[in-house]
Amino acid sequence: MKRRIVALVSGRVQGVGYRAFARKHAMELGLAGYAENLPDGRVEVVAEGPEDALEHFLHFLRQGPRLSKVEEVEVQWSDPVGLEGFHVY
């Protein structure tokens, strides 16, 4: 079953390659969506795809790239809206 997540990632997640890291893993898992820096220092990651792939993706988001320090990942689940590709903004 396809689902959608909106994940708000807090910690040292800007300026450390976090969005590129998210895009790499999303594409490997066949997910669509985007990653975007927020003005408050968090990164918003939106992804759509099979629920099991999204669960796996969340595991990566909680780890982050080597230079990051993920403190919290707030996740909201919903129905997909039909995103295509995975973009970094």
Secondary structure, 3 states (H helix, E strand, C coil): CEEEEEEEEEEECCCCCHHHHHHHHHHHCCCEEEEEECCCCCEEEEEEEEHHHHHHHHHHHHHCCCCCEEEEEEEEEECCCCCCCEEEC
